[in-house]
Amino acid sequence: MAKRLRKAVVASTGRVSVRNRDCVGRRGDRRSASSVRLFDILTVNTFLELLACPACRKALAPDWSCPACGARYEAPDGVPNLRVSGDSMTDLVRRFYEESPFPGYPPRDSLSWLRARAERSEFVRLLDQAIPGDARIVEIGCGTGQMSLYLARAERVVIGADLTRGALQLGAAAAKRFGLDRVQFVETDLQHPGLCSGAFDVVYSSGVLHHTPNPRSSFSRIAQLVRPGGIIVLGVYNSFARIPLRLRRVLARWSRYRWIPFDPILHDRRNEPARREAWRRDQYQNPEEHRHTLAEVQKWFDENGIDYMRAYPTALMGEEPGDLFAYASDNWLPEAWLAQLAWIPQLGKEGGLFVTIGQRRQS
């Protein structure tokens, strides 16, 4: 993808309009080439206009250089490295996931396998239904890219961003195997993201912020990426629903991780040692972990100009799941606390992660 991107942009004359031009710079004169398909030109222009120099936040040239500040970046294996030096804890987390990229791919995978596996989740089905077919999506902390690949349907353009190159290479290889060319994987981090502010219709990040040193500060960075009126979907560990796993972790530590009882994911992966090990490390040995309540996340939203829409699972007692991008009919704090207590048996079996959805204010 990276080579095709450079060739198509250099050869093309057309441009794709963007919602936020702050990241778009002058790319020079271009000449048309009959060998480049219009589809390729539109797609690669769109990818470039969604990315930015992580050092100065300006537009990148097709050769991955920054005309504004002179920085140059590489794109080995088709995955641009738009990451600058981070803090010690960020580097620790990056090295942790380099050892065991998460989640893994089975030996005989396929696009139909990936879609069937994803659609076992009610949340994933509802999310796919809610996102328009022409949306520009960024997944922050995409890992090996399985959600990014799943969402790369219709005319959507998807950027999968992560700080772990090994995981991104797995995602890029899977995209090639599955014949998906509307997804681009990028190595970058939240401290200095190589992504264009205000350019995305949907910003999706699940299972990531609670592994950063300061989740509140990290959220303020990803909130800048969504356009006015766009949607942000955030998944983090819940303070209540995480309790069962924390109890299992006590026993795991006591046994030096030889015995971890009552974990259904480990049980389901008993015949897949690599994926089983990836889950064990991620859930029980992660070097950085935080837990949050719904009220806490709602406060982050308000601080960053994001209107709360709803939570998944629902924070309204007795409400059936529906349109994820529709505002909930109520937002009463006592009911939300009761709902989170009910999440303990509902979510505790798989780690206690809940999702909060919001919309960026127009002004």
Rosetta blueprint (number, residue, H / E / L):
1 M L
2 A H
3 K H
4 R H
5 L H
6 R H
7 K H
8 A H
9 V H
10 V H
11 A H
12 S L
13 T L
14 G L
15 R L
16 V L
17 S L
18 V L
19 R L
20 N L
21 R H
22 D H
23 C H
24 V L
25 G L
26 R L
27 R L
28 G L
29 D L
30 R L
31 R L
32 S L
33 A L
34 S L
35 S L
36 V L
37 R L
38 L H
39 F H
40 D H
41 I H
42 L H
43 T H
44 V H
45 N H
46 T H
47 F H
48 L H
49 E H
50 L H
51 L E
52 A L
53 C L
54 P L
55 A L
56 C L
57 R L
58 K L
59 A L
60 L L
61 A L
62 P L
63 D L
64 W L
65 S E
66 C L
67 P L
68 A L
69 C L
70 G L
71 A L
72 R E
73 Y L
74 E L
75 A L
76 P H
77 D H
78 G H
79 V L
80 P L
81 N E
82 L L
83 R L
84 V L
85 S L
86 G L
87 D L
88 S H
89 M H
90 T H
91 D H
92 L H
93 V H
94 R H
95 R H
96 F H
97 Y H
98 E H
99 E H
100 S L
101 P L
102 F L
103 P L
104 G L
105 Y L
106 P L
107 P L
108 R L
109 D L
110 S L
111 L H
112 S H
113 W H
114 L H
115 R H
116 A H
117 R H
118 A H
119 E L
120 R L
121 S L
122 E H
123 F H
124 V H
125 R H
126 L H
127 L H
128 D H
129 Q H
130 A H
131 I L
132 P L
133 G L
134 D L
135 A L
136 R E
137 I E
138 V E
139 E E
140 I E
141 G L
142 C L
143 G L
144 T L
145 G L
146 Q H
147 M H
148 S H
149 L H
150 Y H
151 L H
152 A L
153 R L
154 A L
155 E L
156 R L
157 V E
158 V E
159 I E
160 G E
161 A E
162 D E
163 L L
164 T L
165 R H
166 G H
167 A H
168 L H
169 Q H
170 L H
171 G H
172 A H
173 A H
174 A H
175 A H
176 K H
177 R H
178 F H
179 G L
180 L L
181 D L
182 R L
183 V E
184 Q E
185 F E
186 V E
187 E E
188 T L
189 D L
190 L L
191 Q L
192 H L
193 P L
194 G L
195 L E
196 C L
197 S L
198 G L
199 A L
200 F E
201 D E
202 V E
203 V E
204 Y E
205 S E
206 S E
207 G L
208 V L
209 L H
210 H H
211 H H
212 T L
213 P L
214 N L
215 P H
216 R H
217 S H
218 S H
219 F H
220 S H
221 R H
222 I H
223 A H
224 Q L
225 L L
226 V E
227 R E
228 P E
229 G E
230 G E
231 I E
232 I E
233 V E
234 L E
235 G E
236 V E
237 Y E
238 N E
239 S L
240 F L
241 A L
242 R L
243 I H
244 P H
245 L H
246 R H
247 L H
248 R H
249 R H
250 V H
251 L H
252 A H
253 R H
254 W H
255 S L
256 R L
257 Y L
258 R L
259 W L
260 I L
261 P L
262 F L
263 D L
264 P H
265 I H
266 L H
267 H H
268 D H
269 R L
270 R L
271 N L
272 E L
273 P H
274 A H
275 R H
276 R H
277 E H
278 A H
279 W H
280 R H
281 R H
282 D H
283 Q H
284 Y H
285 Q L
286 N L
287 P L
288 E L
289 E L
290 H L
291 R L
292 H E
293 T L
294 L H
295 A H
296 E H
297 V H
298 Q H
299 K H
300 W H
301 F H
302 D H
303 E H
304 N L
305 G L
306 I E
307 D E
308 Y E
309 M E
310 R E
311 A E
312 Y E
313 P L
314 T L
315 A L
316 L L
317 M L
318 G L
319 E L
320 E L
321 P L
322 G L
323 D L
324 L L
325 F L
326 A L
327 Y L
328 A L
329 S L
330 D L
331 N L
332 W L
333 L H
334 P H
335 E H
336 A H
337 W H
338 L H
339 A H
340 Q H
341 L H
342 A H
343 W H
344 I H
345 P H
346 Q H
347 L H
348 G H
349 K H
350 E H
351 G L
352 G L
353 L E
354 F E
355 V E
356 T E
357 I E
358 G E
359 Q E
360 R E
361 R L
362 Q L
363 S L
